[in-house]
Amino acid sequence: MSMIKIKQGTPAHRAYVWGAWLFVAFVLVYVVFAYKTGFAPGSIDKPFRISQINDVVAYAVAILGLNLVIGYSGQLSLGHSAFVGLGAYTTIILVSDHNWSYFATIPVAAALCFVIGMIVGLPALRIRGLYLAIVTLSVAFVFPTLVLKYGSLTGGPNGKKPARGRAKLDPPSWVPFHDAGRIAAPLWIYSICMVIAIALFLLARNFVKSRPGRALIAVRDNQTSAAVSGVNLPMYKALTFGMSAAFGGIAGSMLMMNRPFASDIQFGLNLAIFLVVGLVIGGAGTISGAVPGALVYVFVPYFMSAWTTEQSGMPPGLQQITKPLFSWLSKQQGGGSIAGVFFGVLLLIAVFILPGGIIDGLRRLRARIITVVPNPSWLRSRNRSTAHTLAPAGGIPPSQPDLGTDAIDASSAGHQPSDEPEHEISEHTPLRTPQGRNQ
């Protein structure tokens, strides 16, 4: 039982929804002006932290695109890193070799990845499950090899980056932080990436709630039933892969805006696996799950590495115990970092505690505090029309019982409220026995 109940469509419910969105907007805007306020939690007034937040925004878009395939269409894809890399290389090649603007490369990267994504999605018309996962994983495996093979175009193992000073994203003079020093350029990139990400999240949300989105969910739940209902399975599967790849290509362009350097190591199997991990940790089948998944992907390994290497922030007494322990574990691994071990253990604990992802856990926690009682619009309009019909000429309507909850309970129990009188049984009404004979 929750502590607070709010009926849908009431002023209290509207205040609750708008208050939540205003809080999110305040946090996003506060990041831009934190360097002026003197209060910057998490060092968000430093250039390196803003660059990490820009990476979070870009990877959130990539995970959102992967969610369209895995979370909403039910197809297992493990090659999403190739589309992110393709978008990144498209941007960096056009900027460095042809002197394009970063903004002009975004639609080109999205269109190219959309076409390649539809081609890669063609095997999904015949196979699914683990076999489709193997096919898409091969795409993630082949992409770094192609980058090294065509080194004259991609830079090969040395990577690709623009010439010094070419297509540099300096903030224009009309933005309020143009004279903020070193943090001005990361804040400008943050503003650009945030606008792109908000537009893509709204696009994905509207798509999922539209008729094609509902058809896509029907394909995920039961392909046979969806086909019988008239859903074109080949078209929806191919378009889903294309849209997912386009989102990944845009994410790659955003990564190049933030850190204009591309190499084969960045877009290999590790990225393909961690994008799926971020999707599962954040919450598959949820639009907002891409955000906590990206936060986990960017910040948890970073802080875990700093903690296992320096034990920063740990009490001095505990450091005397953990430092020899971590040094011994590092030697057992051949001198490598043990941050990956702790990261894997943390992921196992997170999946065990939150099997539905972080968003599902937050929703369950919210349900213990606030419950929104359903009150659909058709029922609200019916209640208003009934109250208006029964209102006397004096102007004050008589008090009417609240039919919202009762009607919902009746419909959920399988009973529909009816205005027709019940059928009366008379002596001339034939009665039927269980065998079907009249008496």
N, C-alpha and C positions, 0 to 999 in steps of 0.2 A: 504494500500500500504506500502510495506517495503522500507527501506532506501537503502538497498544493495541487489542486485540480483546476484547470482552465478549460472552458468550453470553446471550441473552435468557432471562429468568426466573431467573437465578442471583442469589445475594446481592450480588455485585458490580454487576450491572445494576440491582438495586433501590436500592442505595446511590447509584449514579450518577444515577438519575432523581430520587430524593428529595433528593439534594444540590442538584440544579439548581433544583428547586421551592423549597427552603428559601432558596437564595440570592436568588431573585426576591422571595420574601416578605420577606426581610430588607431588601432595597432599598426596597420599597414602604413598609414600616414606618419605616425610617430617615428617610425624608423628613419624617415627622411630628415626630420628636424631634431633627432635625439642629440646631435652634436652641439646644438645651440642651448639645450635645456640644462645641461650639466648632470642629468640623470640618464645614464645609458646602461641598463641591465644587459649583461652578456657581452659587454664591449661592443655594442652596436654603433658606437661612434668612431670605430677604427676601420681603416680601409680593408684590411684582410677579412674582418668579420662581415662587412657588407658584400665582399666578393663571395664568401661562403653562402650568404643568404641568396645571392644571385644564382649560385649553383643549385640551391634548394628549389628555387622557382623553376629553373630549367628542367631539373629531374622530376619535379612534380608533373610537368606537362608530359614528359616521356612516360611516366607511370600511368597517367590518365589515359594516354593512347593505348598502352598495353592493357589497361582495364577494359577497354571496349571489346577487345578480343577475348580475354580470359574471363572477366567478371560478368560481361553482359551477353556474349554470344556463346560462352562455354567451350571455346576452342583453346587448346593448350599450345601457346607459342613461346618459344625460347630464343628467338632470333631478333628481338627488338633492338638490341644494341647495334645491329648492322644498319638499321634505318636512322638511328641517332648519328652514327658515324657518317652515313651517306649525306645527311643534311649538313653536318659539320664540315665535311670536306667540300661540299658544293659551295658553301659560304666562303670558306677560307681560300679556295682556288679562285673564285670570281673576284674576291677582294684583292688578293695579292698579285694575281697574274693579269687581271683585266680592269683593275681599279674601280670596281663596282662599290656602291654603297652597301652597308650591311642591311639596310631596310629593303633594298631592291632584291637582295638574294633570298629573302624569306619566302616570297611566293614561288620562286624557282625551286628552292629546296623542297617545299611542301608538294608542289606538282610532281616533281621527279620521284619523290618517295611514294606518293600516292600511286603512280603507275607501277613502280617496282613492287610495291606492296600488293597490288592486285595480281601481279604475275606470280609472286611468291604464294599468294593465297589460293591459286588454282589447285594445288594438291588437296586443299581442304574440301574440295567438292567431292573427292573420292575417299579420302581417308580421314580419320580423326583419332583422338586419344593419344596414346603413346607414339603411334606411328607418325602423326602430325608433329608431335614434339621433336622427334628425331629429325624430320625434314627441316623444320625451322631452326633447330640447333646447328644443323650443317651450314645454314646461311650465316649464323654468327661466327662459325669456325672459319668459313672461307673468306669473309670480308677482310680481316687483317692480312691474309695472304695476298689478296688482290691489291691491297694498299702497298705492300712491299714489291709486288711484281711490276706495277706501273709507277715506279719511283720518280720518273721524270715529271709526272703530273702531280703526284701526292707528296713528294719529298722523301719517300722511302722510309728507312729507319730513322733518319734525322728529323722527320716531322715536317710540317708545313706551317709557316707563319708569314704575316705580311711584312713588307719592308718597313724599316724604321720610320715612324711618322705617317705612314700611309693609312688612310681611312680610320684615323683615330677618333674614337667617340668622345669628344670633348663636349661638356654641357654648353648649351647656348646661353647668351647673356640674359634672357628673359626668365630663366629659372631662378628661384630664390637662393640656391646653393652654388651658383656658378663661381663664386669667389671663396669657396670653402677649403681650398688647398688640395691636398692629395685625395681627400675623400669625395671631392666633387665628381670626378669621373665615375667611381663605383656607384654613387647615388644616382647619377643620370642613367647608368645602365640598369640599376634597380628599378627606376621609374618605367623605363621602356619595357623591361621584361615583365613587370607586374601588370602593365596594361595589356600586353599580349596574353599573359596567362589568364587574367580575368575574362578576357574575351573568349578564350578557348574553353574555359570551365563553364561559362554560360552557354556556349555552343553545345558542349557535351551534355549539359543538364537538359537543355531544350530538346536535344535529339533523343535522349533516353525517354523523356516524357511524351514524345510525339508518337504518331502511329508507326513509323518505321522502327522506333526504339522499342515499342511494345512487341512488334513482330520479332525483333532481335531477341528479346527476352523469352519469347515463346520458343524460338529455335534452341535456346539454351536449355529450357526446361524439358522439352520433349520435341525432337525433330519430326517424329511421325505425326504427332498431333498438329504441329505447325504446318506441315505440308498438306495435311487433310483440310486445314482451315484456309488454304489458299496462299500461304506464304511461299514466295519464290526462294527456296533454299540456296541455290547457286549464286543468285544475285546478291542476297544479303550477306553471305559468307565472304564473297570477294570484295564487296564494298566495305565491309567491316575491316578486313585486312588493309585495304587502301586507306581508310580513315585513320586507323591506328598508325600506319607508317607515316602518314602526313603529319600527325602530331609528333612522332619521333623526329622527323626531319626538322620541324620548327624548333623542337627542343635542342637539337644539335646546333642550329643557327644561334640560338640564345646562348649556348655554351661558348661559342666562338666570339660573341660580343663581349662576354665577360673575361674570358681568357683566350686570346687569339692565337692558339697553337693547337695543332691536331697531329696525333701520332697513332700508329697502329695499336699501341698498348692501351690507349684510352678506351677503345671501342672493341675490346675482345670479349672472351667468354666471361671474364669476371663481371663486366658491366651487364651482360645478358642475364647472369644468375642473380646479381644483386637487384636488378630491376624487378624480377619476379619476387624476390624476398621483400623488397619495399612494398610491393602490391599486397602481399599476404599479411605483412605486419600492419600496414595501414588499414586494410579492409577491402577485399575483393567485392565487386558489385556495388561499390559506393563511390560517388563522385568526389566527396571530400576526403576519402581515404588516401588519395595520392599525396596530400600535403604531409601528414605524419610519416608516411612511408619515405618521402624524400628527406625529411628531417632526420630520420633514423639512418638513412644511407649516408648522409653527409657528415653529421655531427657525432654519431656514436663511435665510428672507427677513429675519428680524430681525437676525441677526448679519451677513448680507451687507450690509444697509443701513448698519449701524453701521460696518462695515469700509470701505465705499466713501465714507462721509461724513467720518468722523473718522480713519480708518486707526489705530484704537486697537489697541494690542498689537504694532504693527509697529516694527521697529528704526528709530532716528532716521535712519540713513543711507539706508534704503530709502524712508522717507517723503518725502525730497527728490525722489525720482523718481516715486513713485506719485501724489503730490498734484497736481502739474501735469497728469499724464496723465489722472487722473480728472476734473479740472476741465475739460480740453479735451473729453473724451468727453461730459461733462454739457452743455456748450454745444452740441455737435453734436446733442444730443437736444432742444434748445430749453430748456435749463435744468432738465430733469427729472432724476430720480435714475437712475443707471446700474446700480443693484442688480438690476433685472429682467434686464438683459443678462447679467450674470454668473450669475444664478440659472438662466437658460435654458441657458447653456453648461454649467453644472454638471450640469443634468438630462441633457443629451445625453451627457456623459461617463459619468454613472452608468448610463444605459441601455445604453451600449456595453460597459461593463465588467461590469455585472451585468444581463444581459438577463432573468433570472428574478426579479429583485428582491433586496432586501437579505437576506431570509430564505433564499432559495436560495443566495446567496453564503456566508452563515454555515453553512448545512448542508454545502456542499462543503468549507469550511474545517474543519469538525468531522470530516468523513469522513477527512481526512488525518491526524487525530490519534486519533480513537476510532471504531471500527467495531463496531456491535452485530450479532452473528451471529444470524440468525433461528433460533428454537427454539420453535415453536408449542406451545400448551398440550396439544393432543391427542397430540403426539409425546412430550412430557415424561411424560404420564400413561401412555402405552404403555410407555415405558422403565421407569417405576416398577413397573408391573404385571408386566413381564417379569422384573425383578430380584427381585420378591417371589415369583414362581412358582418361579424357579430357586434360591431361597435354601435351603440345607440345614437340617436340624433343629437343628444346633448354633447357629444364629442369625447367623453371619457369611456373607453372600452371596458367591458367587464373583465375581471381577472380570469385568465385562462390557464389551465394547467400546462406545464411544460411537457410537450409531447416528444421532445427531441430524444431523450434517453430511452423512453418507453418504445418509441417507434424503432430505434436502432436495436434494442433488445428483441423486439418482436421479429424484425427481419432477420437477425442473426439466428433466431431459433427456428426459422423456416416458415413463419407466419407473416402474411402480408395484411396490413390493416385494410379493411374494406368497408365501404359505406352501404353495401347492399344488405338487406335484412336476411337473417338466417332462414333456411328452408325448413318449414314446419312439416312434420310427418302426420298425415291424416290417416283415417281408416281405409281410404282407397289407395294409399301409397303402397306399392308392392315392396316387400322386403326380400332381400337375397341372403341366402345362407352361404356359408363358406364354400359349398359346392357349386354355387351359382344358380340354384333352383329358386323360383319364386314361391312365396308362401302367402 
